[in-house]
Amino acid sequence: MSFAWLFLAAFSLSAVDFQKDIQPLLKNKCSRCHSGHEAKGGFSINSRATLLDAAKPGNSADSLLYQLITSKDPDERMPSKGEPLKPGEIALIKAWIDEGIAWPAGYNFAEWRRAPLAPRKVPLPAGEGNPIDRLLAGYFAKHKIKPGELVDDRTFARRVWLDLVGLLPPVDELKKFVADKSPDKRAALVNRLLKDNRAYADHWMSFWNDHLRNAYFGPGFIDNGRAQITTWLYRSLYTNLPYDQFVSELVGGKGDAAGFVKGIKWRGAVNASQRREMQAAQNVAQVFMGTNLKCASCHNSFVNYWKLEDAYSLAAIFADNGLELHRCDKPTGKPAQMRFIFPELGSIDAKVPTNQRLQQLAKLITNDQNGRLRRVIVNRLWARLLGRGLIEPLDDVDQPAWNADLLDWLAADLATNGHDLKHTLHLICTSRTYQLPSQEAGKGAFVFRGPVPKRLQAEQFVDALSKLSGQWQDSRAFQRLDGRKQGGQIGAVSAVLGAHTPRPKPSTPPKAGKPPAPAWIWDQKNAATSAPLETIYLRKTFTLESVPKTAPTLATCDNEFELFVNGRRAGGSKNWAAPAGFDIARLLRKGRNVIAVQATNIAAGPAGFILRTQLGEQWLLTDNTWLVTKQKHADWQTLAFEIRGWKHAANAGPAGRGPWNLAAAFNAPGVPNAAITDVRAVLSRLDPLQLALGRPNRDQVVTTRDTLPTLLQALELTNGTTLDNTLKTAATKWLQAEPNPVAMANVIYQTALGRLPNPAERAIATDLLGKTPSTESTADLLWIIVMLPEFQLIR
Amino acid sequence: MNMQLNRRQFLQGTSAALGAAALPSLAKEEPKLHATADTVILCWMAGGMASTETFDPKRYTPFKKGLKSDQVLSTFPAIDTAVDHIKVCQGFEHMAKVMDRGTLIRTQVGADLGHILHSRHQYHWHTGYEPPLTVAAPHIGAWIAHARGRNHPALPAFIDIGQTPNGESEEIKAFQTGGCLGTEYGPFTIDDPANAIKAVRPPAGMSPVRFKARYQNYLRLLKASPDFQKGNSAKREQLLKSMDEAFTLLSSPAAKAFDLALEPETSAAPYGKGKFGRGCLLARRLTEVGARFIEVTSDYGPFKRWDTHENGHTRLAELKKDIDQPLAQLIRDLEERGLLNRTLIVLATEFSRDMLVEGKPDKAVRGQVHQPDVINELKFYGMHRHFTAAGSVLMFGGGASRGHLFGETADERPCKTIKDPATITDLHATIFRAMGVPTDYHVTVEQRPFYATKDGKGRPLRGVIA
């Protein structure tokens, strides 16, 4: 130790001034490696609390900070870069530590920005039109942007269909829309899409599965350490649960929403920062409050203002038996206090049981004064629709918005409109701002000039393929939970749909609610006792004066059946004991219709098929008016098929006949688990194609997907089996529907891209299809179309 | 006491320490480290390979009825190797002859995850992080792909060979991903090396002529589209680049490396017909054309292969036949082709096994395999419990010290590490060292740094990389 600085130290008895002496010193000498996001060696001077990791108030000799700045070893001495501290500077630090490390309250070297919590009233600028446009008029003027022409009808329709319901616009609807001359047709389309509860729920389910990490399969289920919220989530989206209630139910953790708060209980020992209560705290903070508590669940954060105590105070609310603070996985002996991270919203009564505390927490979070809750969600919706948030990153709403007035106004507007997310979506989609031509974000500071183009997400891409191929996900899969309570997602969604599908009123006043009972049929009378191993084909034609809105159908077969309506598959089942329920209304047409059934008895023994469909005021039942044959004819399931040589089916007994005894099912009105066809990708299990396209496994919360194209994706798209098979199926369908190459190219372009090919494109496409297109050439054209940037991007 | 940091911890993460330690070349001032390898081949013995039955022989006790379990440490006798002070177990006669080409590490120490679980220990070994985490941790191959890029312009940087997809796949797949680095760096997976060519050739039933025509027509239709004619678009360019790369790979001569049918019979024969051996052969062929990171797994399945819950001795005798000659041949072939110097071959497993001790020697763990005190049946003769206190790892080529032995384990039960423990973090640091990737290499995730080795603090094992 040098005599000189000991001497100096002795003279600095008067209190060291943090602002004058210490702050500039730390700022100049330490902050580059030890403040803000930098924390070399795990040390940060951001706040007094983080500095105390290496300094002991009143004891400089025992403080690592002091030891290192005075070290004789040049490899150890701090600062490691540049000149060592001068003796006078060292003396100041020593004195400051020995005096107890004075620190102005709230001072932080990182200078974390902290956004206000409360909602802010933003007056709407005078004028007419959509509030978003009015709010942004000043922004555009300031940036010298002249909002150009709006996009054309086709671009708008494709954008809004994909953004709101995740599907390509159907050709006929698109035609009608373009032809429509009414001035408010765009708003009408937005309305119509938002009213399609099922399509809306199917689409936004992916978004929320990511945010709430709701997985159908995955780690944790094995020990009952995890629970799906599939039924709750689908129901909430389908019924458009107000957002405050949505959050309240998730945080409250009751009933079939409990899985979110429950988190994932991993087998074995787990780092304290990953205990379930802490997961709940992290996820509530990230998803609903737009702030990162992950760092602070282990130690005082280096990336924001949260401290270990804050993370534990929120986690403790979820804990049945209190929590002890652990710093970097080591117990500290300090019990966690129960407190929400924004205590100004109210307090939590630590004495009441957990479930009551969660109700209190839900109330705090959804409190009117929590402007953040609303800002976070409108920012997420904005980002999903416009390709980039008003604030980025979406999970850190302390960052400044590029237009705070718009963000705050949208947030307040959501609250005053019953927390109806569809209201906000409607508002955005009907703004001129949303309808501007898309603009890719350039380099440098972001300036909004129009929506940023988005890439189709995995589910949108797969659903678009389904539109092209007519083949959706297998509706028979994932009907029930497995032994670990995994899967069952399609069954869960069917049940929600069944419960919310309005039942058609029976024609004549209901006779005690009892529909007429169908009979078991087969190709011979005593099939209920014995039939050979065989497949039979059944048909029934009928005429409709109008197409009913719903046509709930209940059917089953011993052993399995596939049912087609006017040539298209409508349902099927391999389990005779549980009659399958589905709705065939969308396949029906005015005039003549045909139901065709392929029924198989997989082993010698009893065989039978039974069906009941409600068609508005009529009932369609299996009976001996159905026709049957054992021979499979080409196109036997289509209406155009000319029937020859079929015989009448045999009545094999009433619904209640043994060995089946299904009278109860077929006498009860309605259809259990009604109506699910056209199952979308969101309900499928993660497959290599979707994985490559960025659908996440849901071990962690994902609020933004990586949508960059990669070599691995391109390989999967170029030679992957899933896509290849889909395209072959689609090609077969197109060949049947339209063998003429020019017409086929036209329809494929219209279906996939929402437009006709230009002459050059038509020439190339028809040339590659050949004079008589083959499955191969058709599949190649389809592949080319779905690989086009125009197909994969939402512009 | 508020102080949470100690001197060592603090210094470990700073440039001062790295400058001071035995690794001057790791100093932060030098962003590019001198790499001793350009390719890594990780041979993964999935399921838990017992070290006392493989590369760390202890007292041998032959089978006889009435044998006491607590007497048995190794069920195979030790054999000599090309290195005087290194012995391995019987069954590794081919490997014994090449032990002078690499380093044997005997002291891999696993994490204490409370309850021995293959999925979590495998996740830990492959990512360097103990799950669960709030971040999707990348596989070490993804880190290397990220840091070093491709080694051949057409080949994906990270190729993962031999894992059969199965019902547990989502848990297993959690570490077989690019994690937070994104799918760009994730593995190109080849389930079965015998069919590897399928992964890089046009879809089944499509001729090369049609495949080429399809791509050319794609470009024609692309250029004819109004979208393309409107002008430049970065998003479109990214898409087109990826498509171009896929087409290039599928029509590249490099794709031939995936076709094992092209390997002459004489040079293919030593690799045998087993899946792992074929994987080694594929790895060799890919290394020749320019791979960056290859994992060849022995294929994990619960209770399968190295996951020996019974008949350990009998099954290991068979398992060794699957790996001994192929692995030795891989080393020899690469050496012969002048590639061994720049290719680091690592053989590793999630943990070792013991007949009696489950997990750490001093911890009681639930869910142990039944082992009788007295062995009367051959099926109980073997290492059936999961042991994390010492395991063997091999490193050949790519700068690994030759004929080197790292670490020491006890000669009596529990045969735990007694000198130079090798944590997973430091094993990773050693591999990163060879590949010239700083151990505090990181990306920013959710505004915080996420490091290639845990907290950026991995330290290469002393003396392993020459």
Interface residues (C-beta under 8 A of the other chain):
Chain A: C33 H37 K40 G41 G42 F43 L52 D53 A54 A55 K56 P57 D62 S63 L64 Q67 L68 D73 D75 E76 R77 M78 S80 K81 A215 F217 G218 P219 I264 W266 R267 G268 A269 V270 N271 S273 Q274 Q282 N292 K294 C295 S297 H299 F302 V303 N304 R327 C328 P393 D395 D396 E440 P453 R455 L686 L691 A692 G694 P696 N697 D699 Q700 D706 L708 P709 T710 L711 L712 Q713 A714 L715 L717 T718 N719 G720 T721 D724 N758 A760 E761 I764 A765 L768 E776 D780 L781 W783 I784 I785 M787 L788 P789 E790 Q792 L793 R795
Chain B: M1 N2 M3 Q4 L5 N6 R7 Q9 F10 L11 Q12 G13 T14 S15 A16 A17 G19 A20 D112 L113 G114 H115 I116 L117 S119 R120 E130 P131 P132 L133 T134 V135 A136 P156 E170 E171 K173 A174 G182 T183 E184 G186 F188 A199 V200 R201 P202 P203 A204 M206 R210 A213 R214 N217 Y218 R220 L221 L222 A224 S225 P226 D227 F228 S233 A234 K235 R236 Q238 L239 L240 K241 S242 M243 E245 A246 F247 L249 L250 T444 E446 Q447 R448 P449 D455
